[in-house]
């Protein structure tokens, strides 16, 4: 038994933990939970906890139902009372294993771990910093979804609920060891943003799953619904998860070069080139729902075209320069990700695209200096700027031919994801909307 496992067992006893929740996710990014008694934890470390994997979407096939949860002791933390629904409840994230101890090929956490091993073999460590947007909403007397307030970007509303909600959420996250950089009201009514302080990619994916659970629970306690839906309101901004990535070689930021344009190194330029070249292939993963494309193609600064720039917020990839000359701050920002993405799979495919650019020495195309949305199609074509997929259907079609995504997800996860997303867009295509009814059925 290693020291981390010993620490967990000692903490369970000293802090009077009565239940330990084992957390994991399905391929869609839905958080799953199995609760065990403290007496079972040591056995879970040694042998895993058996469960029916076929009951979890995409995890395994019905004739391969016996699976194991292997808790990661480094993720142990005690849950706040309301989140645990009682005192003395802790949680650990788990890896999913087959009965013979092999890593399950469809476990999203394992998908990211495999990609991070590839990154490590190239000599890098990846750090991630997400900007997570979401809406606080409630149902009115007519059952319609309405925002919790009418505030806008950076507004401080006297007596408003948003800043009190954010403060409470941040206090809970900090109590759980998840550091928050800053927060504010976003552009839409009822829309908020909380940015998590950078961490290694695997820890950050775990943190995002915990963040969602915390925000949703606090919202319910206060009589609201927290939604990470990419575009809940037609005429308001969508909720993105702009995410900053950096690669380090030991203590040195591999993206920093004081002599490079925007102080971006050759490694950083090739990483961005990889993102641009494979952006259309990975979009079904970074934007996995039919509603995601209402955000991508709803303007409001959401990226719709494949370009990069420095201060250009219409670009897919941005090279921030908030602190010029500070090597540790060099990073790139990927702006397509939305708040409903599975962070394990999304981080994995983004890293795979960037690493492909580094390994094959992709050349970075010219920067987009103009508002890409404002350009005509002829102008974009002349600049070589291509569009991101306009729907989940087209995104899945481009992913279907992607070796990058297939190799990253693995055969089984790739096949399930394809089937699941095809099912989603087919169901959406069959739906009769109010827009259609209002167009074709008129009263005089």
Secondary structure as the mmCIF struct_conf table of DSSP 4:
data_model
#
loop_
_struct_conf.conf_type_id
_struct_conf.id
_struct_conf.beg_label_comp_id
_struct_conf.beg_label_asym_id
_struct_conf.beg_label_seq_id
_struct_conf.end_label_comp_id
_struct_conf.end_label_asym_id
_struct_conf.end_label_seq_id
HELX_RH_AL_P HELX_RH_AL_P1 UNK A 3 UNK A 14
TURN_TY1_P TURN_TY1_P1 UNK A 15 UNK A 16
STRN STRN1 UNK A 19 UNK A 25
TURN_TY1_P TURN_TY1_P2 UNK A 27 UNK A 28
STRN STRN2 UNK A 31 UNK A 36
HELX_RH_3T_P HELX_RH_3T_P1 UNK A 38 UNK A 40
HELX_RH_AL_P HELX_RH_AL_P2 UNK A 41 UNK A 47
STRN STRN3 UNK A 49 UNK A 52
HELX_RH_3T_P HELX_RH_3T_P2 UNK A 53 UNK A 55
BEND BEND1 UNK A 56 UNK A 56
TURN_TY1_P TURN_TY1_P3 UNK A 57 UNK A 59
BEND BEND2 UNK A 60 UNK A 60
HELX_RH_3T_P HELX_RH_3T_P3 UNK A 62 UNK A 64
STRN STRN4 UNK A 66 UNK A 71
HELX_RH_3T_P HELX_RH_3T_P4 UNK A 73 UNK A 75
STRN STRN5 UNK A 77 UNK A 78
HELX_LH_PP_P HELX_LH_PP_P1 UNK A 79 UNK A 80
HELX_RH_AL_P HELX_RH_AL_P3 UNK A 81 UNK A 84
TURN_TY1_P TURN_TY1_P4 UNK A 85 UNK A 85
BEND BEND3 UNK A 86 UNK A 88
STRN STRN6 UNK A 89 UNK A 98
TURN_TY1_P TURN_TY1_P5 UNK A 99 UNK A 100
BEND BEND4 UNK A 101 UNK A 101
HELX_LH_PP_P HELX_LH_PP_P2 UNK A 102 UNK A 102
STRN STRN7 UNK A 103 UNK A 103
HELX_LH_PP_P HELX_LH_PP_P3 UNK A 104 UNK A 104
TURN_TY1_P TURN_TY1_P6 UNK A 105 UNK A 106
HELX_RH_AL_P HELX_RH_AL_P4 UNK A 108 UNK A 121
TURN_TY1_P TURN_TY1_P7 UNK A 122 UNK A 123
STRN STRN8 UNK A 125 UNK A 139
TURN_TY1_P TURN_TY1_P8 UNK A 141 UNK A 142
BEND BEND5 UNK A 143 UNK A 143
STRN STRN9 UNK A 145 UNK A 147
BEND BEND6 UNK A 148 UNK A 148
TURN_TY1_P TURN_TY1_P9 UNK A 153 UNK A 154
TURN_TY1_P TURN_TY1_P10 UNK A 158 UNK A 159
BEND BEND7 UNK A 161 UNK A 161
HELX_RH_AL_P HELX_RH_AL_P5 UNK A 162 UNK A 175
TURN_TY1_P TURN_TY1_P11 UNK A 176 UNK A 177
STRN STRN10 UNK A 180 UNK A 185
BEND BEND8 UNK A 187 UNK A 188
TURN_TY1_P TURN_TY1_P12 UNK A 189 UNK A 190
STRN STRN11 UNK A 191 UNK A 196
HELX_LH_PP_P HELX_LH_PP_P4 UNK A 197 UNK A 198
STRN STRN12 UNK A 199 UNK A 200
HELX_RH_AL_P HELX_RH_AL_P6 UNK A 201 UNK A 221
TURN_TY1_P TURN_TY1_P13 UNK A 222 UNK A 223
STRN STRN13 UNK A 225 UNK A 227
TURN_TY1_P TURN_TY1_P14 UNK A 230 UNK A 231
BEND BEND9 UNK A 232 UNK A 233
TURN_TY1_P TURN_TY1_P15 UNK A 234 UNK A 235
BEND BEND10 UNK A 236 UNK A 236
STRN STRN14 UNK A 240 UNK A 240
STRN STRN15 UNK A 243 UNK A 249
TURN_TY1_P TURN_TY1_P16 UNK A 250 UNK A 251
STRN STRN16 UNK A 252 UNK A 253
TURN_TY1_P TURN_TY1_P17 UNK A 254 UNK A 255
STRN STRN17 UNK A 256 UNK A 256
TURN_TY1_P TURN_TY1_P18 UNK A 258 UNK A 259
BEND BEND11 UNK A 260 UNK A 260
HELX_RH_3T_P HELX_RH_3T_P5 UNK A 261 UNK A 263
STRN STRN18 UNK A 264 UNK A 264
HELX_RH_AL_P HELX_RH_AL_P7 UNK A 266 UNK A 286
BEND BEND12 UNK A 287 UNK A 287
BEND BEND13 UNK A 289 UNK A 289
TURN_TY1_P TURN_TY1_P19 UNK A 290 UNK A 291
HELX_RH_AL_P HELX_RH_AL_P8 UNK A 292 UNK A 296
TURN_TY1_P TURN_TY1_P20 UNK A 297 UNK A 297
BEND BEND14 UNK A 298 UNK A 298
TURN_TY1_P TURN_TY1_P21 UNK A 300 UNK A 301
STRN STRN19 UNK A 305 UNK A 306
STRN STRN20 UNK A 308 UNK A 309
BEND BEND15 UNK A 310 UNK A 311
TURN_TY1_P TURN_TY1_P22 UNK A 313 UNK A 314
BEND BEND16 UNK A 315 UNK A 316
STRN STRN21 UNK A 317 UNK A 318
TURN_TY1_P TURN_TY1_P23 UNK A 322 UNK A 325
HELX_RH_3T_P HELX_RH_3T_P6 UNK A 327 UNK A 329
STRN STRN22 UNK A 332 UNK A 334
STRN STRN23 UNK A 338 UNK A 338
TURN_TY1_P TURN_TY1_P24 UNK A 339 UNK A 340
BEND BEND17 UNK A 341 UNK A 341
HELX_RH_AL_P HELX_RH_AL_P9 UNK A 343 UNK A 359
TURN_TY1_P TURN_TY1_P25 UNK A 360 UNK A 361
HELX_LH_PP_P HELX_LH_PP_P5 UNK A 362 UNK A 364
BEND BEND18 UNK A 370 UNK A 370
HELX_RH_3T_P HELX_RH_3T_P7 UNK A 372 UNK A 374
BEND BEND19 UNK A 375 UNK A 375
HELX_RH_AL_P HELX_RH_AL_P10 UNK A 377 UNK A 382
TURN_TY1_P TURN_TY1_P26 UNK A 383 UNK A 384
HELX_LH_PP_P HELX_LH_PP_P6 UNK A 385 UNK A 385
STRN STRN24 UNK A 386 UNK A 387
HELX_LH_PP_P HELX_LH_PP_P7 UNK A 388 UNK A 389
BEND BEND20 UNK A 390 UNK A 391
HELX_RH_AL_P HELX_RH_AL_P11 UNK A 392 UNK A 400
TURN_TY1_P TURN_TY1_P27 UNK A 401 UNK A 401
HELX_RH_AL_P HELX_RH_AL_P12 UNK A 403 UNK A 409
HELX_RH_AL_P HELX_RH_AL_P13 UNK A 411 UNK A 430
HELX_LH_PP_P HELX_LH_PP_P8 UNK A 431 UNK A 433
HELX_RH_AL_P HELX_RH_AL_P14 UNK A 434 UNK A 440
#
